[in-house]
Amino acid sequence: MVEAGAEAIRDRDSFLEEEGLTVHSETTRVSIKGWRGDTEAALVRFLDNKVGRPVNIDNINYIGDIMYVTLPYRDIAQDLLKLNGIWFSGNKLSLQLRTHPVKFRPGDNSRNSYAGGESGAGGSGNISNAGSSGDSVVIKDRLMSLLQTRANMQSNSLDLSSLSQDSIIIALGADPSRDGKIFKAILVIAAQMYPNLETINLADNGFHSLKPIADIGAHFPNLRNLSLMNNRIADIRELDCVSSIGSTVPLSHLSELILIGNPICDIELQQPNGAANYLEKVQKRFPTISMLDTNPVAPILHAEQTGLESNRNSLPKELPFSAVHVFAENSGISDLVNGFVPGFFSLYDGNRAGLADIYSPAAQFSLMVDSTQPTSAFARSSADSQKHIDLSAYIRNSRNLTRIKSHQKRISTLASGHMAVMQAITELPTTHHPVDEAQKFSFDAWEVQVPSSGSPPQVLAMVVVHGEFLETLTQNKLSFDRTFVLAASSPGSAAASVGSPCIIVNDMLTIRRYNGFHSWASPLDGIATSASTGSGSSSSGLAPEQQEMARALQEQTGLTVDWTLKYLENYGWNYQLAISEFPKVRASLPSEAFQ
């Protein structure tokens, strides 16, 4: 190709001389900066178009990101220099005439006689045969073209799925499922072009191992979302090389990981307690994830990051106000809720058909199941929380919008109208809510005003109840959240006829695995209950060290014997904790608690 190009130049020169025209045939070199936004071939086509004729590049060399083109005629170089500052693929080109010789080291990329093709005349363009520096340039150009077609800078994402079917990869003669070098090269180039990527899709690439992308954390430290869907990963340990277990630069900010479609999912989920163990193994490697296989999960932290528990949710929280298990906006709404809640759950447990009178004719009901395992310190030590529970009776009607994407399913799982609501709630398992144990329940209630055309705003009550219940048949204990929208019952209505001051406009029930009531319980709940009922402990039967602890605390606090013992029991007979917490709770104690 070089010889053919030189012969064409000589023929042209001879023709011009015969016509009596001057030939400026001295070789000229021009440097070009800012061209890396596209391929070399695209640049040459761009220059040909702007100059209005072929630029006839004889030779191309590189030093770093600077391209040096050798041209056969100075007049072509002069035309190129007029393009200095022009924009090319989002970058401004800088073109300069090199009047002094440029020394290229033996390792600098170079090739002769650009042929106008994608690979150029000097390189094979085949990654499997890449040996010369020219071949490396060709491959890099092509991979840059590949990345430009697959990157989305609006979402900071890169789609590298199904690479074996990409025409550019096919032209390179690469097999991504067998040769990991292609992925290593792509990640290096992608990090140069798009260093702030947050999402990468590596689905359908035939990965058995993640070693080809082991450096992904080093290249993209801010990566938050990674899809490895539909690969061939069959061993959980294959994740180690990109995780906190086996990598010095793990994906420390990863929030979503997708492994669906890999053998690993079926293998792990078929094991006893498979779902919980699968989640535990993945989170051990990626403790920051909050979404696994499109399902929300509670993120955890490394113990070495906190110096305490590995579970973020188990760390003590400092709240700006003391925790209370009841909030009501005013006394009127408080009276309403204190009458409604026990009455509702009494009927729900004993006679659900009796609720028909207090649901509005246009009422709506929805159920949402949160099947994730609780991660609090309480849950990890509670048999009720750790117990395997079949939630299928609820899940088939669950309207969990984080999981249900089908519009039709979202509509069908929303019970609308009096009859549909009653059918939905009567199909749920029978229950018992321990409403006589007030400390196990919490509620928040406030008023809202809904504008109404041509009439005064309608006043509604929002009531959010948190608590627990037993399934009467299975004796499974579950936690729940239930949000009611209540309206005043009209005189003469069915609700008014059964003595209900309100009707239910909307009922949203969330069922969760048992997580106790520690999050809203006051340290004094147990003390106040026992002391007020006269069931305080006596000092008989106490170990000598417990008696000594009680005497010391009583001297320090001035509490009565009953209150001293109950206070210590409430803190698990941890004297240091009990005495340190006392200043915070002292003002809440009744006068009879003191001597």
C-alpha positions in Angstrom: 0.0 0.0 0.0 2.9 2.4 0.8 4.5 1.6 -2.6 1.2 2.1 -4.4 0.6 5.4 -2.7 4.1 6.6 -3.5 3.7 5.6 -7.2 0.5 7.5 -7.4 2.2 10.6 -6.1 5.0 10.3 -8.6 2.5 9.9 -11.5 0.7 13.0 -10.3 3.9 15.0 -10.0 5.0 14.0 -13.5 1.7 15.1 -14.9 1.9 18.5 -13.2 5.4 19.1 -14.4 4.5 18.3 -18.0 1.8 21.0 -17.7 4.3 23.5 -16.4 2.9 23.7 -12.9 5.0 23.9 -9.8 4.8 20.9 -7.5 5.3 21.6 -3.7 6.0 18.0 -2.9 8.1 18.5 0.3 6.8 16.3 3.1 4.9 18.2 5.8 3.9 17.0 9.3 0.9 18.4 11.3 0.0 17.6 14.9 -3.6 17.1 15.9 -4.9 17.3 19.5 -8.5 16.7 20.7 -9.4 14.0 18.2 -10.1 11.2 20.8 -13.8 11.8 20.8 -14.2 9.4 17.8 -12.1 7.0 15.8 -9.2 7.7 13.6 -11.1 6.7 10.5 -13.9 9.1 11.4 -11.4 11.9 11.9 -9.9 11.4 8.4 -13.3 11.3 6.8 -14.2 14.5 8.7 -11.0 16.2 7.5 -11.5 15.1 3.9 -15.0 16.6 4.0 -13.9 19.9 5.5 -10.9 20.4 3.2 -13.0 19.4 0.2 -10.6 16.8 -1.2 -8.6 13.8 0.1 -5.9 14.8 2.5 -3.7 11.9 1.3 -2.1 11.1 4.6 1.2 9.2 4.1 2.0 8.3 7.7 0.5 8.5 11.2 2.4 8.5 14.4 1.3 9.0 18.0 2.9 10.4 21.2 0.4 10.0 23.9 -3.0 11.4 22.6 -1.3 13.6 20.0 -1.7 12.4 16.4 1.1 13.3 14.0 0.1 13.1 10.3 2.6 13.2 7.5 1.3 14.9 4.3 2.8 14.8 0.8 2.1 18.5 0.0 2.4 21.7 2.0 -0.8 23.1 0.4 -2.8 20.3 2.0 -1.2 21.1 5.3 -2.1 24.8 4.9 -5.8 23.8 4.2 -5.8 21.6 7.4 -4.4 24.5 9.5 -7.4 26.6 8.6 -9.5 24.0 10.5 -7.7 24.8 13.8 -10.3 25.2 16.5 -13.1 23.4 14.7 -15.3 21.1 16.7 -15.1 17.3 16.2 -17.3 14.8 18.1 -17.7 17.2 21.0 -14.0 18.3 21.2 -12.2 21.3 19.8 -9.3 20.3 17.4 -5.9 21.9 17.8 -3.9 21.6 14.5 -0.3 22.9 14.3 2.4 22.7 11.6 5.5 20.9 12.9 8.4 22.8 11.3 11.0 20.9 13.4 11.6 17.2 13.1 9.7 15.1 15.7 11.6 12.2 17.1 9.4 9.1 17.7 10.6 6.5 20.1 10.5 2.9 19.0 7.6 2.2 21.3 5.4 5.0 19.8 2.4 3.9 17.8 2.9 4.4 14.1 1.7 3.1 10.7 2.1 4.0 7.1 -0.2 5.1 4.3 -3.7 5.5 5.9 -6.0 3.6 3.6 -9.3 5.1 4.7 -10.7 1.9 6.1 -11.7 1.3 9.7 -8.6 -0.6 10.5 -6.1 1.2 8.3 -3.5 -0.3 6.0 -0.9 -0.8 8.7 -2.9 -3.1 11.1 -4.9 -6.2 10.9 -7.5 -5.0 13.3 -7.8 -8.5 14.7 -7.4 -8.6 18.5 -6.3 -12.2 18.5 -3.4 -11.3 16.2 -2.6 -7.9 17.8 1.1 -7.7 18.1 2.3 -4.5 16.5 1.7 -1.0 17.8 -0.4 -0.2 14.7 -2.7 -3.1 15.6 -3.1 -1.7 19.1 -4.2 1.6 17.7 -6.7 0.0 15.4 -8.2 -2.1 18.2 -8.4 1.0 20.5 -10.2 3.0 17.8 -12.7 0.2 17.3 -13.4 -0.2 21.0 -13.8 3.5 21.4 -16.5 3.3 18.6 -18.1 0.4 20.5 -18.3 2.4 23.7 -19.7 5.5 22.0 -22.6 3.5 20.7 -23.3 1.9 24.1 -22.8 4.8 26.6 -25.6 7.0 27.9 -24.2 10.1 29.5 -27.6 11.3 30.7 -27.8 8.3 33.1 -24.1 7.8 33.5 -24.6 4.2 32.3 -22.8 1.8 29.9 -24.5 -1.2 28.3 -22.0 -3.9 27.7 -24.5 -6.7 27.4 -24.3 -9.4 24.7 -20.9 -8.3 23.4 -20.3 -11.5 21.4 -23.2 -10.3 19.0 -21.8 -6.8 18.5 -20.6 -6.3 14.9 -17.5 -4.4 16.1 -16.5 -7.3 18.4 -17.1 -9.8 15.6 -14.9 -7.7 13.2 -12.1 -7.8 15.8 -12.3 -11.6 15.9 -12.8 -11.6 19.6 -14.8 -14.2 21.7 -15.8 -12.4 24.9 -17.0 -15.7 26.5 -13.6 -17.3 26.2 -11.1 -14.4 26.1 -11.2 -12.1 29.1 -8.6 -9.7 27.5 -11.4 -7.9 25.6 -13.2 -7.0 28.8 -10.0 -5.7 30.4 -9.3 -3.6 27.4 -12.8 -2.2 27.3 -12.8 -1.3 31.0 -9.5 0.6 30.6 -10.7 2.6 27.6 -14.1 3.2 29.2 -12.5 4.5 32.3 -10.6 7.0 30.2 -13.7 8.1 28.3 -16.4 7.9 31.0 -14.7 7.9 34.4 -17.9 8.8 36.3 -20.0 5.8 35.3 -22.6 4.7 37.9 -24.3 1.9 36.0 -22.8 -1.0 34.0 -24.8 -3.8 32.3 -22.7 -6.9 31.7 -25.7 -9.3 31.1 -25.5 -12.2 28.6 -21.7 -12.4 28.3 -21.2 -16.0 29.2 -19.2 -15.2 32.3 -18.2 -18.3 34.3 -15.8 -16.2 36.4 -15.5 -12.5 37.1 -11.7 -12.4 36.8 -11.9 -10.6 33.4 -13.6 -7.6 35.2 -11.7 -7.9 38.5 -10.4 -4.4 38.2 -13.9 -2.8 37.7 -13.7 -1.2 41.2 -10.4 0.4 40.4 -11.7 1.8 37.1 -15.1 2.9 38.4 -15.0 3.7 42.1 -18.4 5.3 42.0 -20.2 2.4 40.4 -23.6 2.0 42.1 -25.5 -0.4 39.8 -24.2 -3.6 38.2 -26.1 -6.2 36.2 -24.6 -9.7 35.7 -27.9 -11.2 34.6 -28.0 -14.3 32.4 -24.4 -15.3 32.7 -23.0 -18.7 33.8 -21.8 -18.0 37.3 -22.3 -21.1 39.4 -20.3 -20.5 42.5 -20.8 -17.7 45.0 -17.0 -17.4 45.4 -16.7 -16.2 41.8 -18.0 -12.8 43.2 -15.1 -12.5 45.5 -12.7 -10.9 43.1 -14.9 -7.8 42.8 -16.1 -7.8 46.4 -14.8 -6.7 49.8 -13.7 -10.3 50.4 -11.2 -10.7 47.6 -10.4 -7.3 46.1 -8.3 -4.5 47.4 -10.5 -2.1 45.4 -14.0 -3.6 45.8 -17.3 -2.0 44.7 -17.6 -0.1 47.9 -20.5 2.1 46.8 -22.6 -0.6 45.0 -26.3 -0.2 45.8 -27.9 -2.6 43.2 -26.7 -6.0 42.0 -28.6 -8.3 39.6 -27.6 -12.0 39.4 -30.9 -13.3 38.0 -30.4 -16.0 35.4 -27.1 -17.4 36.7 -26.9 -21.0 38.0 -25.8 -19.5 41.3 -29.4 -18.3 42.0 -31.0 -21.7 41.6 -28.2 -23.5 43.5 -28.5 -21.2 46.5 -32.2 -20.9 46.6 -32.8 -24.7 46.5 -30.8 -25.1 49.8 -32.6 -25.1 53.2 -33.4 -21.6 54.2 -32.0 -20.7 50.8 -33.4 -17.2 50.4 -31.9 -16.0 53.7 -28.6 -17.7 53.1 -28.3 -16.4 49.6 -28.9 -12.8 50.8 -26.4 -13.3 53.6 -23.7 -14.6 51.3 -24.2 -11.8 48.8 -24.3 -9.0 51.5 -21.2 -10.4 53.1 -19.5 -9.5 49.8 -21.4 -6.4 49.0 -22.6 -4.9 52.3 -23.8 -1.7 50.8 -26.4 -3.1 48.4 -30.0 -2.0 48.9 -31.4 -3.9 45.9 -30.6 -7.5 45.0 -32.2 -9.1 42.0 -34.6 -6.1 41.7 -35.8 -6.7 45.3 -35.2 -4.2 48.1 -32.9 -5.4 50.9 -31.6 -3.7 54.1 -28.0 -2.6 53.5 -25.4 -3.5 56.2 -22.0 -2.1 57.1 -18.6 -3.7 57.9 -17.8 -4.1 61.6 -14.4 -2.5 60.9 -16.1 0.6 59.5 -18.1 1.3 62.6 -16.1 -0.4 65.3 -19.4 -1.8 66.6 -22.0 -4.0 65.1 -21.9 -5.0 61.5 -25.5 -4.1 61.1 -26.3 -0.4 60.7 -29.8 -0.8 62.0 -28.6 -2.2 65.3 -26.5 0.8 66.2 -27.9 3.1 68.9 -29.7 6.1 67.6 -29.7 9.5 69.2 -33.1 11.1 68.6 -33.9 14.7 69.1 -36.9 13.8 71.3 -37.8 11.0 73.6 -39.5 8.1 71.9 -43.2 7.9 72.5 -45.5 5.2 71.2 -48.5 7.5 70.5 -48.8 10.8 68.6 -52.1 12.5 68.2 -52.5 16.0 66.7 -55.1 17.1 69.3 -57.3 15.6 72.0 -60.3 15.2 69.7 -58.4 13.0 67.3 -56.8 11.2 70.2 -60.2 10.3 71.6 -61.4 9.2 68.1 -58.4 6.8 67.6 -58.5 5.4 71.1 -62.1 4.4 70.5 -61.6 3.3 66.9 -58.5 1.1 67.1 -59.6 -1.4 69.8 -63.0 -1.7 68.3 -61.7 -2.3 64.8 -59.3 -5.0 65.8 -61.8 -6.6 68.1 -64.1 -7.1 65.1 -61.2 -7.9 62.7 -60.2 -10.8 65.0 -63.6 -12.0 66.1 -66.2 -11.1 63.5 -64.8 -9.6 60.2 -68.2 -9.6 58.6 -69.2 -7.0 61.3 -66.7 -4.6 59.7 -69.0 -4.3 56.7 -70.9 -1.4 58.3 -67.8 0.8 58.9 -66.2 0.6 55.4 -67.3 3.3 53.0 -69.3 2.2 49.9 -66.3 3.5 47.8 -63.6 2.2 50.2 -60.3 0.9 48.9 -58.1 -1.8 50.5 -54.6 -2.9 49.6 -52.1 -5.4 51.1 -48.3 -5.2 50.8 -46.0 -7.9 52.0 -42.4 -7.1 53.0 -40.8 -10.5 53.0 -37.2 -9.3 53.8 -35.6 -10.6 56.9 -35.5 -8.0 59.8 -31.9 -7.0 60.6 -32.2 -5.3 64.0 -30.3 -6.6 67.0 -33.7 -7.7 68.5 -34.6 -9.7 65.4 -31.3 -11.5 65.3 -32.0 -12.9 68.8 -35.8 -13.4 68.5 -37.0 -16.9 67.7 -40.2 -15.4 66.3 -38.2 -13.2 63.9 -35.9 -16.0 62.8 -38.7 -18.6 62.3 -39.4 -19.6 58.7 -42.9 -18.5 57.9 -44.9 -19.2 54.8 -46.3 -15.9 53.6 -48.0 -17.3 50.4 -51.5 -16.6 51.8 -50.6 -12.9 51.7 -48.1 -12.7 48.8 -50.7 -13.8 46.2 -52.6 -10.6 46.8 -49.7 -8.4 47.7 -49.5 -5.0 46.0 -45.9 -4.3 46.6 -45.2 -1.6 44.0 -41.4 -2.0 44.3 -41.9 -5.5 42.8 -45.0 -5.4 40.7 -44.3 -3.6 37.4 -47.4 -4.9 35.5 -50.1 -2.2 35.3 -52.7 -4.9 35.1 -51.5 -6.6 38.3 -51.3 -3.3 40.1 -55.0 -2.7 39.3 -56.2 -6.2 40.1 -54.6 -6.2 43.5 -56.3 -3.0 44.6 -59.7 -3.9 46.2 -62.1 -1.0 45.3 -65.7 -0.8 46.6 -67.4 -2.1 49.7 -67.9 -5.7 48.5 -64.4 -6.1 47.0 -62.9 -4.9 50.3 -64.9 -7.2 52.4 -64.0 -10.2 50.2 -60.3 -9.3 50.3 -60.1 -9.0 54.1 -62.2 -12.1 54.8 -59.8 -14.2 52.7 -56.8 -13.4 54.9 -55.8 -15.8 57.7 -57.6 -15.4 61.0 -55.7 -13.4 63.6 -55.4 -12.2 67.2 -54.1 -8.7 68.0 -53.1 -8.2 71.6 -54.7 -4.8 72.0 -54.9 -5.2 75.7 -51.1 -4.9 75.8 -50.9 -1.2 74.9 -47.1 -1.2 74.8 -47.1 -3.5 71.8 -48.9 -0.9 69.6 -48.1 2.5 68.4 -50.1 5.0 66.4 -49.8 8.4 64.8 -52.9 10.4 64.0 -53.6 13.8 62.5 -56.2 15.7 60.5 -56.1 16.5 56.8 -58.5 18.7 54.8 -59.5 17.7 51.3 -60.7 20.5 49.1 -64.2 19.9 47.7 -65.7 21.9 44.8 -68.5 24.2 45.8 -68.5 23.0 49.5 -66.3 23.3 52.6 -63.2 21.1 52.7 -63.8 17.6 54.0 -62.0 16.8 57.2 -60.4 13.4 57.3 -58.3 11.6 59.9 -55.0 9.9 58.9 -54.2 7.1 61.4 -51.1 4.9 61.1 -51.0 1.9 63.5 -47.9 -0.2 64.1 -48.1 -3.4 66.0 -48.2 -7.2 66.0 -50.6 -10.1 65.7 -50.7 -13.9 65.9 -52.1 -16.1 63.1 -54.5 -18.2 65.2 -54.0 -21.4 63.1 -50.2 -21.4 62.8 -49.4 -19.3 65.9 -47.0 -17.4 63.7 -46.2 -13.9 65.0 -45.9 -11.1 62.5 -45.5 -7.3 62.6 -47.8 -5.0 60.7 -48.4 -1.4 59.8 -51.9 -0.3 58.9 -52.8 3.1 57.5 -56.5 4.2 57.7 -58.1 7.2 56.1 -61.2 7.9 58.2 -64.2 10.2 57.7 -66.9 11.1 60.1 -70.0 8.8 59.8 -73.2 10.5 58.7 -76.2 10.5 61.0 -78.4 7.5 60.0 -75.6 5.7 58.2 -74.8 2.1 58.8 -71.7 3.0 60.7 -73.6 5.4 62.9 -76.2 2.7 63.6 -73.6 0.4 65.1 -72.1 3.2 67.2 -69.1 4.0 65.0 -68.2 7.7 64.9 -66.3 7.2 61.6 -66.1 5.2 58.4 -63.1 3.8 56.6 -62.3 5.5 53.3 -59.0 3.8 52.7 -57.2 0.9 54.4 -53.6 0.0 53.5 -52.1 -3.0 55.3 -48.4 -3.9 55.3 -47.3 -7.2 56.8 -43.7 -7.8 57.9 -41.7 -10.5 59.6 -41.8 -10.0 63.4 -39.5 -7.2 64.6 -40.9 -6.5 68.1 -41.9 -3.2 69.5 -38.6 -2.0 70.9 -38.3 0.9 68.4 -41.1 2.8 70.1 -41.2 1.3 73.6 -40.1 3.6 76.4 -37.7 2.2 78.9 -40.3 3.0 81.6 -43.2 1.0 80.0 -42.4 -2.2 81.8 -41.7 -0.4 85.1 -44.9 1.7 85.0 -47.1 -1.3 84.1 -45.7 -3.6 86.9 -45.6 -0.9 89.5 -49.1 0.4 88.8 -50.5 -3.1 89.1 -48.7 -3.8 92.3 -46.7 -6.6 90.7 -43.3 -5.2 91.7 -40.6 -7.7 92.5 -39.4 -8.3 96.0 -35.8 -8.6 96.9 -36.2 -12.3 97.9 -34.7 -14.7 95.5 -32.1 -12.3 94.2 -28.5 -13.2 93.9 -26.2 -11.5 96.3 -24.7 -9.3 93.6 -28.2 -8.3 92.4 -29.1 -7.3 96.0 -26.0 -5.2 96.2 -26.7 -3.6 92.9 -30.3 -2.7 93.9 -29.1 -1.1 97.2 -26.5 1.0 95.4 -29.0 2.1 92.7 -31.6 3.0 95.4 -29.1 5.1 97.2 -28.1 6.9 94.0 -31.6 7.5 92.7 -34.0 7.6 95.7 -36.4 5.1 94.1 -38.6 2.9 96.1 -37.7 -0.8 96.3 -40.3 -1.9 93.8 -39.3 0.8 91.3 -35.6 0.1 91.8 -36.0 -3.6 91.1 -38.2 -3.1 88.1 -35.9 -0.4 86.7 -32.9 -2.8 86.9 -34.9 -5.6 85.3 -35.8 -3.3 82.5 -32.1 -2.8 81.8 -31.3 -6.4 82.1 -29.5 -5.8 85.5 -26.9 -3.8 83.7 -26.0 -1.4 86.4 -23.8 0.9 84.4 -26.4 1.3 81.7 -29.2 1.8 84.2 -27.4 4.5 86.1 -26.3 6.3 82.9 -29.8 6.4 81.5 -31.5 7.5 84.8 -31.0 11.3 84.2 -32.9 11.0 80.9 -35.9 9.2 82.4 -36.1 10.8 85.9 -38.5 13.5 84.8 -40.9 10.9 83.4 -41.3 9.0 86.6 -44.3 9.5 88.8 -43.9 10.9 92.3 -44.8 7.6 93.9 -41.7 6.1 92.3 -39.5 7.9 94.8 -39.2 7.4 98.6 
